[in-house]
Amino acid sequence: MAIRIHVADISTFGEAFGTVGLHVGSRTDSDRRTQDDKEWWVVRRFLNAALLANVLSTPLAIWKEQPPMPDFGAEFGDALSPAFIEITEATHPDDQREMTEFERSDKSVMLLGEFGGRFSGGASEPGYVWASDIVDAIKRKAGKSIYSMDVDNRHLVINPNSNASILIADEEDERRAFTILAQAIEPQMTEYIGITSRCAIHVLGKHFVCFDLLGSSRLIARAAM
């Protein structure tokens, strides 16, 4: 049965979502996560932050779409046309393989790079790689429906999930990483706006959400869920 969630206002957000997107399963066990699980997990946290920051408005309805459409369709407030939301990760395949291999091992602690991921020698400033992963995620969607659709209300939500994001441990680190990201984007802003066709780009960090990275670029602290 297709999931369609209706949120009357922010006070009913948790009740409306229930267990949808609340947790994701492991990478390897019998409760192995699906792509839908990961996307609902990200979109739940993004929407909660966006509603609290008045970036988006209630009443809200959201549902899964099917390829080649973006991941989610949505309706916000009194808008007359639907919005679309695409979810993607800012990561690296070596890091993802390492995370999976770590779960398969019998170890409770892992040194970065132990299973082939990045930063086996440590890193003095992981924010540069973190920012580069996000820029790569923006470029990777070139030609996809979230950029090419003739619809005004389009959103790409980027979730950093890599060894670089593991090394960015606290709020100060992440604020610094967002500064590095802004500095990396600024010289080529026109190019990125052209690639995205003015799709709104948002970054869901561990401590902050950056709304409209290529536009107003608001950095808002995330509330606990």
N, C-alpha and C positions, 0 to 999 in steps of 0.2 A: 504494500500500500504506500502510495506516495505521501511524503511528509509535507504538510503545509502548515506553517506556524503563524499565528496571529497574536500580535502584542498590542493591547489597547493603550498602554502607557508604560513608562519606565518602571513603575511600581509593580507591575505584573510580569516583568520580563522573565524572571526565573521560573515562575509558575507556568508561563506560556511555553517556554522551551523544555521544561521538565528535565529529563535525562538526555535529551538530544544535544550532542556536542559537549556534554559535561566532562566526559573522560574519553580517552582513546585507549585501545588495547595495546598489548605489546607488539613488537615487530616479529616475533618468532613463535609464540606459544599458541595454544588452542584458541585463545581470545584475540588472535591476530587482527590488528587494525586494518580497515579498508580505506581506500581513497576517500570515500564519502565520509567516513568517520573523521578523518583528518580535516576535511574541508568544513564540516559542521563545527568541529572544535575551534577552528580559526574564526569562522564567521560569527559564531556566538560571542566570542570575546571582542571582535571588532565592532559588532553592532552595539553591544553593551557600552563600550567606550564612546562610540559615535553618538549614541542617544544622550548619554550623560554630558557630553561636550556640546550638545545642540548642533552637531554637524549634520545629523539626520533627525527626522521627526516621526512621532507616532501619530495615528495608528500605523503599525507596520505589519506587513505580510511578507513572508519569504518562503521560497520553495526551490527544490532542485530542478535544474534544467538538464537537457541531454545534449551531448556533443552533436554538432560543432558549436552549439550555443555556449555562452559563459556558464560557469558552474551554478550560479543562482539567479533566479528572477526575484524581484522584490517590488513592493509598493510602499511608499513613504508618504505620510501625511495626506494632504489633499491633492497630490500630484495626479495629473490626468493620464500619464503614461507610465509604464513600468520602468524600473531601473534594473541594471544587471551588475552582478558582482563576480569577479574571477578571483580565485585563490591560488597563490603560488608560493613556493619556498625559495629563500635565498640561501643556497647551500652549495656543496660540492660533492660529486659522486664518491670520492674517496672517503669523505667524512660520513656519508650515509652508509657506505659499506662497513666502516669501522663501528658505527653504532649498532648495526645488525650483528656483526661478529662478536661484539662485547656481550650482547644479550644471549648469544648462543654459548658463550664461555661460562665457566663456573666461578668467575671472578666477581667480587662485589665492588672493586675499585679499578679504574683504568687510567693509565697515563695516556695523554693525547698522543696519537701517532703509534700507539702500541699495536694496533690492528690495521695499520696502513693509512690512517687519516693524516691530515695536515697538522703542522706544529709539533712534530716529534722533538724538535730542538727548542721548543718554547717560543715565545713571541713577546717582544717589548711593546708593540702597539698593534694589537689585533684589530683595532678599529678600521685600519686601512683595508684589510682583507674583507672584513665585514661589510664595509661600504662598497667594495668592488663586487662582492657577491650580489648585493642589492641592485647595482647598476646592471649586472649581467642578467638578473631576473627581469628587469624592465625591458631590456633588449630582446630577451628570449621570446617574448610575447608578440614580437613584430609579425604582422600578417594574421594574427589570431582574431577571432570575432570580437573580443572585448575592445580591441582597437579599431576594427574596421566597420562595426555596426553603425548605421546611421541613426543613432540614439544619443541624446544629450547626456542622460544620467547613467554613466558607466564608471565602475570602480574596480581597480586592481588592488588587492590586499596582499602585501608581501610579508611572509612570516620567516624571519631569519632563524635557521635551524641548522647549525653547523658547529664545527670546532671553534671557529672564530666567535660565534655567539656564546659558546660555553665560557670562553676566556673573558668575555665582557660580563663581569660578575655583578656589579652593583650599579646604582643609579648614576654615580659620577662617571663611571666608565662608559655607560650607555649614552649619557648626554654628550660626552666627548666624541663618541662614535657617530652620533647624529651630526655633530659639527663637521667632522671629517667628510661625511656623506654630502652635506650641503656644499662644502668646498669643492668636492669632486664633480658635482653636477653643474655648478654655476657656469663654468666656461663653455659647456656644450648644451646649455638649457634649450636653446632653439632647436637643436637636433633632436633632443629627447621629446620635446613637445610635438615635433613633427612625427616621430615614431609612434607616439601614443595617441595621436589625433585628439589630444586634449582629454583623454580618459583621466579621471582623478586617480592618483597613485597614493596609496597609504602604506605605512610600514608599522607592523604590529610588533614592537619590541617587548622585552620582558618587563620593563618598568615604565616605558612611555609609548605612546602612539603618535606617529607623525601623520597628520592629515594633510592631504593635498600637497605632496612633496614638491611637485613642479609648479605649484601656484602659490597660495597663501602660506603654505608650510607652517602649520601650527603644531607645536610639540606639547602634548598633554599627558600628564601623569595618569597611569592606569589605576583604576580603583580595584580593590580586591573583589573577587567574585565568590 
